[in-house]
Structure formats: C-alpha cells, structure tokens
Amino acid sequence: MSKQKKTMEDLRTKSHDELKKLLAENREALREFRFSMKGSKTRNTKEGVKLRKDIARILFLLGSTRSEAETSAK
C-alpha cells in the first residue's frame, strides 16, 4: 500500500470539523515554511510539496463530502 493511499484512508475517517482544523494547521505550517525559506532557515525543501499535497487532499475530501450532502438533500 502506498503512502498516499494510507494518508487518504486516514483522512476519510476524520469528521468534517477535524478536517477543517487539520486544514488550518497545514496552511499555517506552509506559511511558516515559506517564511523560513526566505530567511534560509530550512533545508528540507520537500516539506513544502508535502504540505501542499496534504492541503489539496483535505480540500478534495471537504468538497466531496459537501457534494454528497447536497445530493442526498435533493
């Protein structure tokens, strides 16, 4: 099993509120990463890529749960 599938499975088990909280934390971590890159404080450049992918996964799940709720409401 690839690491990405494991991450998506972990995210699918979380509630809507937990996903929103995790999204805010990841966005803050990405912001801090960008500022540390400007000051050359960080060496791990892959961290930014990982954070952006995690944010995209969370947004995907939040959007899909919203569309499922709208579909079931009709």
Number of C-alpha atoms within 10 A of each C-alpha: 5 6 8 12 10 11 12 14 11 10 18 16 10 13 11 16 10 12 19 15 12 17 20 13 13 18 16 13 14 19 14 12 18 15 12 13 15 9 8 9 10 13 9 9 11 8 14 17 11 13 19 14 13 20 19 13 18 21 15 12 17 18 12 12 14 12 12 10 11 10 9 7 7 5
